[in-house]
Amino acid sequence: MTRWPDRRILDLFGIELPIIQAPMAGATTVDMVVATARAGGLGSLPSAQLTAEGLRKALSEIRAAVKAPINVNFFSHILPPDDPAAQTRWRALLAPYYLEAGLDPAATVAGAGRAPFDAAFCEVVEEYRPEVVSFHFGLPDKALVRHVKGTGAKILSSATTVAEAVWLEANGVDAVVAMGFEAGGHRGNFLTNDMTTQVGTMALVPQVVDAVSVPVIAAGGIADGRGVAASLMLGASAVQVGTAYLFCPEAKIPIVHTNALAQAKDDSTAITNVFTGRPARGVVNRLMREIGPLSEAVPAFPTAGGALAPIRTAAEAAERDDFTNLWAGQAANLASWIGAEALTRELCRTALEVIEHRRPV
Amino acid sequence: MTRWPDRRILDLFGIELPIIQAPMAGATTVDMVVATARAGGLGSLPSAQLTAEGLRKALSEIRAAVKAPINVNFFSHILPPDDPAAQTRWRALLAPYYLEAGLDPAATVAGAGRAPFDAAFCEVVEEYRPEVVSFHFGLPDKALVRHVKGTGAKILSSATTVAEAVWLEANGVDAVVAMGFEAGGHRGNFLTNDMTTQVGTMALVPQVVDAVSVPVIAAGGIADGRGVAASLMLGASAVQVGTAYLFCPEAKIPIVHTNALAQAKDDSTAITNVFTGRPARGVVNRLMREIGPLSEAVPAFPTAGGALAPIRTAAEAAERDDFTNLWAGQAANLASWIGAEALTRELCRTALEVIEHRRPV
């Protein structure tokens, strides 16, 4: 059995392997969480696109399938005030795409569909007591955090800068995810909105390690054993891997997303706000090219998504990825088409091999 | 004596340590190259701000001081055609700064001062026969490359994407520098100008390693032994370190630059084109904030610099860094104020320590 020299995250979460499957709202399934947990990693269930009832159902299924510790993830944004003028401008910008698809630009659209952590979600946490609760976009208000901690859960959140990591530690997290610029999906930034100064994983991880005393989890651009090994050298106690799990059969993503991942090269992605109103990394597609990748015309998170849904649905029906958020990190090209349990084990097995082979003697 | 498992760069260049001191035009001195070479790393002399005669003098001094192999670096851009309209627009944009400094916005300014590799430089290479010749911004024309190779020099250039690495290998380089997004100074990009898709070191290095058969040198965000150890795990055969050498007494930089480095945090830098017309990473200052960091109003590389010189000189005289290019990577905060010879050795000593301590058993 492997003796990992840094056991801080393993002991904190009660897991066997220093691999955290990233919570990916919409794409992560119960099966993915269960498979990761079976391998000995930390499976993470995202809740941002679930209702409290949906979360209850998913947790029941997971708890019935595995005894291992799990992580439940929540977005901790504050819903913005209604801004009809911003919505009108946004819909005017999208109108040509509606017309091109034969849709009525004035049709009513659904809501945005990204729910923040709240009292209803907190009740589910108190009921199911996941061993780890992680947040994205900082932390929810102190009273809710206290409730979560009261269940015995370890608390985790993401930092994109040293300042964010220091803030998270001061506000009670048990560990920090140092989320490098390479990472796919929504950036965790919450103290800065400046995308020109976001930090790459190689530079971010050791600086976060030096700045906080809680253990650090490296994220961003890690999709194989080399990235795992490198992260441990930088001082990370574990890694969080997202994009590589999108290649697993357990991922639930549209076929256009799978196709984009299959073709993604190192420089196929960019950070964009056009899909939700917050910056996130995805494969560059038509919407990003034509109105982004970053635009001030996009309404506040998460309200941008509603008006996109009809043209996205129409495009996907025609197998076009023009309006789909094709979340991916910069290391998609390193991933393999294997199951989530095998992936979790392989990341560790190959990391150990890499360290052994590349160790000077 | 340490046995490095990957000796490809060590054997190719004839050096003892897998550390390449990055050529930093303006900042790297003869003393820095000599100190790095004495430690067993590869010292790199930049030529972009030298004349052929200045290069001759520097090489004479280096050859007199050390027997170890050295690298001479050249920019391989093509000088743009005169564009008086672009210069007029640029000077109009800068005019308020001239007036603020009590300078005449219509005064004649000096040339841009970044010279590409040419026949005159090639003669110096043939005369002094540096063991390694590196280029930035792709490669010069094939005839010149042939001349350089004819001297027995190994050829090196930087890639910011896998596509650029593949191109460089196809065009005859002996090794590739995989230059991640974190790196300070001018980006090496030459097949793309799209800064939204540049790749972080953690993601770039293994993808370049997989794509080329020549050895790969990791660069970007590496300023201590952890970064060196991590880079070796990613498959790099050596690392190139820049910013950390700016903290050495052998660096020749303005006091405002030293002060900016001393205060630089992980998120203090951005990629900007406002100083030279090409994207480069530096500490964010007034000019970057007010007209950048990336602007289409900046004239073609390297012609932006001439008009900046008078306001830069005036500001520096008042100890203000408003118009100085404060080149730095994202890991400046990891650097120490030690000499270049000690730094070169320390990077390796601490890398070995890190690998030994963080190796699972």
Interface residues (C-beta under 8 A of the other chain):
Chain A: T2 R3 W4 P5 D6 T161 V162 A163 G180 F181 E182 T192 D194 T196 T197 Q198 V199 G200 T201 M202 A203 L204 P206 Q207 V208 D210 G220 G221 I222 A223 D224 R226 G227 A229 A230 S231 L232 M233 L234 G235 K265 D266 D267 S268 T269 A270 I271 V284 P293 G329 Q330 A331 N333 L334 L352 V354 I355 E356 H357 R358 R359 P360 V361
Chain B: T2 R3 W4 P5 D6 T161 V162 A163 G180 F181 E182 T192 D194 T196 T197 Q198 V199 G200 T201 M202 A203 L204 P206 Q207 D210 G220 G221 I222 A223 D224 R226 G227 A229 A230 S231 L232 M233 L234 G235 K265 D266 D267 S268 T269 A270 I271 V284 P293 G329 Q330 A331 N333 L334 L352 V354 I355 E356 H357 R358 R359 P360 V361
